Amino acid sequence: MKKQWLAVEAGETIGEAYERLQNSGFQIVGRREVPVFEEVDGQPVPLRQQIEFCVIRLKDEQ
């Protein structure tokens, strides 16, 4: 089973992303939030959190 990380798309809720991934034949096995920064006047400023799901392809879908 190969794991991969897929991000929640911009403008998509966590629930919508979860449903999209399940309908695409993935099983969600983990979740992480990665901070995204932008540089303002040479200093990092928090912009948002990027939410990603760790997924594996279901056996019957391979």
N, CA and C atoms as a LAMMPS dump frame, in Angstrom:
ITEM: TIMESTEP
0
ITEM: NUMBER OF ATOMS
186
ITEM: BOX BOUNDS ff ff ff
-5.0000000000000000e+02 5.0000000000000000e+02
-5.0000000000000000e+02 5.0000000000000000e+02
-5.0000000000000000e+02 5.0000000000000000e+02
ITEM: ATOMS id mol type element x y z
1 1 1 N 0.841 -1.187 0
2 1 2 C 0 0 0
3 1 3 C 0.879 1.24 0
4 2 1 N 0.726 2.037 -1.007
5 2 2 C 1.49 3.261 -1.128
6 2 3 C 0.682 4.423 -0.562
7 3 1 N 1.281 5.123 0.405
8 3 2 C 0.609 6.28 0.999
9 3 3 C 1.007 7.539 0.24
10 4 1 N 0.087 8.472 0.155
11 4 2 C 0.386 9.767 -0.44
12 4 3 C -0.405 10.84 0.283
13 5 1 N 0.099 12.068 0.22
14 5 2 C -0.555 13.206 0.86
15 5 3 C -1.264 14.028 -0.196
16 6 1 N -2.572 14.278 0.024
17 6 2 C -3.372 15.085 -0.893
18 6 3 C -3.97 16.246 -0.116
19 7 1 N -3.916 17.426 -0.699
20 7 2 C -4.331 18.652 -0.018
21 7 3 C -5.817 18.937 -0.213
22 8 1 N -6.381 19.625 0.77
23 8 2 C -7.729 20.176 0.646
24 8 3 C -7.603 21.363 -0.31
25 9 1 N -8.428 21.387 -1.335
26 9 2 C -8.358 22.436 -2.347
27 9 3 C -8.852 23.782 -1.795
28 10 1 N -8.41 24.863 -2.411
29 10 2 C -8.865 26.199 -2.018
30 10 3 C -10.37 26.302 -2.228
31 11 1 N -11.068 26.847 -1.256
32 11 2 C -12.516 27.002 -1.345
33 11 3 C -13.294 25.738 -1.049
34 12 1 N -12.618 24.685 -0.632
35 12 2 C -13.252 23.401 -0.344
36 12 3 C -13.234 23.173 1.171
37 13 1 N -14.34 22.694 1.715
38 13 2 C -14.355 22.394 3.144
39 13 3 C -13.671 21.047 3.382
40 14 1 N -13.323 20.798 4.642
41 14 2 C -12.691 19.527 4.986
42 14 3 C -13.643 18.377 4.664
43 15 1 N -14.917 18.565 4.962
44 15 2 C -15.912 17.542 4.669
45 15 3 C -16.036 17.247 3.183
46 16 1 N -16.009 18.291 2.371
47 16 2 C -16.081 18.108 0.913
48 16 3 C -14.851 17.374 0.396
49 17 1 N -13.679 17.721 0.926
50 17 2 C -12.444 17.05 0.507
51 17 3 C -12.471 15.579 0.909
52 18 1 N -12.932 15.307 2.129
53 18 2 C -13.038 13.937 2.63
54 18 3 C -13.937 13.109 1.717
55 19 1 N -15.075 13.679 1.38
56 19 2 C -16.032 12.994 0.505
57 19 3 C -15.446 12.778 -0.893
58 20 1 N -14.781 13.798 -1.432
59 20 2 C -14.161 13.701 -2.766
60 20 3 C -13.132 12.572 -2.807
61 21 1 N -12.3 12.494 -1.769
62 21 2 C -11.26 11.466 -1.727
63 21 3 C -11.866 10.069 -1.59
64 22 1 N -12.881 9.919 -0.764
65 22 2 C -13.543 8.622 -0.618
66 22 3 C -14.206 8.198 -1.924
67 23 1 N -14.861 9.129 -2.603
68 23 2 C -15.515 8.818 -3.878
69 23 3 C -14.511 8.485 -4.974
70 24 1 N -13.256 8.921 -4.802
71 24 2 C -12.198 8.631 -5.777
72 24 3 C -11.49 7.313 -5.473
73 25 1 N -11.961 6.586 -4.447
74 25 2 C -11.385 5.271 -4.147
75 25 3 C -10.245 5.293 -3.155
76 26 1 N -10.14 6.352 -2.356
77 26 2 C -9.081 6.442 -1.358
78 26 3 C -9.638 6.211 0.037
79 27 1 N -8.784 5.658 0.897
80 27 2 C -9.102 5.556 2.316
81 27 3 C -8.183 6.526 3.045
82 28 1 N -8.741 7.351 3.897
83 28 2 C -7.953 8.339 4.626
84 28 3 C -7.384 7.675 5.877
85 29 1 N -6.052 7.784 6.041
86 29 2 C -5.382 7.155 7.173
87 29 3 C -4.663 8.163 8.063
88 30 1 N -4.672 9.44 7.68
89 30 2 C -4.021 10.459 8.495
90 30 3 C -4.353 11.851 8.002
91 31 1 N -3.989 12.81 8.834
92 31 2 C -4.232 14.221 8.495
93 31 3 C -3.127 15.062 9.113
94 32 1 N -2.721 16.112 8.405
95 32 2 C -1.752 17.055 8.963
96 32 3 C -2.093 18.455 8.498
97 33 1 N -1.644 19.415 9.293
98 33 2 C -1.807 20.819 8.938
99 33 3 C -0.418 21.433 8.84
100 34 1 N -0.172 22.077 7.723
101 34 2 C 1.132 22.678 7.459
102 34 3 C 0.944 24.191 7.359
103 35 1 N 1.666 24.964 8.17
104 35 2 C 1.514 26.418 8.068
105 35 3 C 2.11 26.945 6.763
106 36 1 N 1.42 27.91 6.171
107 36 2 C 1.889 28.566 4.95
108 36 3 C 2.173 30.022 5.309
109 37 1 N 3.383 30.468 4.969
110 37 2 C 3.808 31.825 5.306
111 37 3 C 4.043 32.626 4.04
112 38 1 N 3.971 33.953 4.174
113 38 2 C 4.427 34.847 3.119
114 38 3 C 5.4 35.818 3.769
115 39 1 N 6.286 36.342 2.961
116 39 2 C 7.303 37.242 3.493
117 39 3 C 6.859 38.696 3.325
118 40 1 N 6.835 39.427 4.431
119 40 2 C 6.463 40.835 4.417
120 40 3 C 7.593 41.601 5.099
121 41 1 N 8.211 42.512 4.378
122 41 2 C 9.334 43.294 4.895
123 41 3 C 10.432 42.402 5.458
124 42 1 N 10.695 41.277 4.791
125 42 2 C 11.758 40.378 5.205
126 42 3 C 11.402 39.471 6.367
127 43 1 N 10.181 39.523 6.837
128 43 2 C 9.749 38.708 7.973
129 43 3 C 8.638 37.743 7.534
130 44 1 N 8.699 36.491 8.01
131 44 2 C 7.614 35.563 7.672
132 44 3 C 6.335 35.916 8.437
133 45 1 N 5.234 35.94 7.72
134 45 2 C 3.933 36.252 8.303
135 45 3 C 3 35.068 8
136 46 1 N 2.348 34.507 9.035
137 46 2 C 1.432 33.385 8.776
138 46 3 C 0.314 33.801 7.82
139 47 1 N 0.082 32.98 6.82
140 47 2 C -0.937 33.269 5.816
141 47 3 C -2.178 32.392 6.035
142 48 1 N -1.955 31.08 6.166
143 48 2 C -3.058 30.135 6.363
144 48 3 C -2.477 28.773 6.741
145 49 1 N -3.356 27.833 7.016
146 49 2 C -2.972 26.455 7.264
147 49 3 C -3.356 25.623 6.041
148 50 1 N -2.406 24.841 5.524
149 50 2 C -2.695 23.907 4.435
150 50 3 C -3.027 22.566 5.077
151 51 1 N -4.238 22.077 4.878
152 51 2 C -4.656 20.797 5.444
153 51 3 C -4.463 19.727 4.379
154 52 1 N -3.811 18.629 4.785
155 52 2 C -3.545 17.52 3.879
156 52 3 C -4 16.218 4.518
157 53 1 N -4.5 15.31 3.691
158 53 2 C -4.89 13.978 4.142
159 53 3 C -3.898 12.963 3.608
160 54 1 N -3.491 12.023 4.454
161 54 2 C -2.686 10.885 4.024
162 54 3 C -3.671 9.813 3.579
163 55 1 N -3.518 9.334 2.354
164 55 2 C -4.487 8.396 1.797
165 55 3 C -3.786 7.175 1.207
166 56 1 N -4.536 6.092 1.136
167 56 2 C -4.105 4.9 0.412
168 56 3 C -5.248 4.504 -0.519
169 57 1 N -4.908 3.888 -1.627
170 57 2 C -5.904 3.422 -2.59
171 57 3 C -6.522 2.139 -2.047
172 58 1 N -7.846 2.054 -2.076
173 58 2 C -8.519 0.836 -1.618
174 58 3 C -8.15 -0.33 -2.517
175 59 1 N -8.056 -1.517 -1.95
176 59 2 C -7.597 -2.707 -2.68
177 59 3 C -8.416 -3.001 -3.927
178 60 1 N -9.739 -2.912 -3.804
179 60 2 C -10.585 -3.255 -4.952
180 60 3 C -10.509 -2.227 -6.077
181 61 1 N -9.855 -1.09 -5.847
182 61 2 C -9.741 -0.039 -6.862
183 61 3 C -8.414 -0.097 -7.617
184 62 1 N -7.487 -0.993 -7.22
185 62 2 C -6.15 -0.998 -7.832
186 62 3 C -6.139 -1.561 -9.214
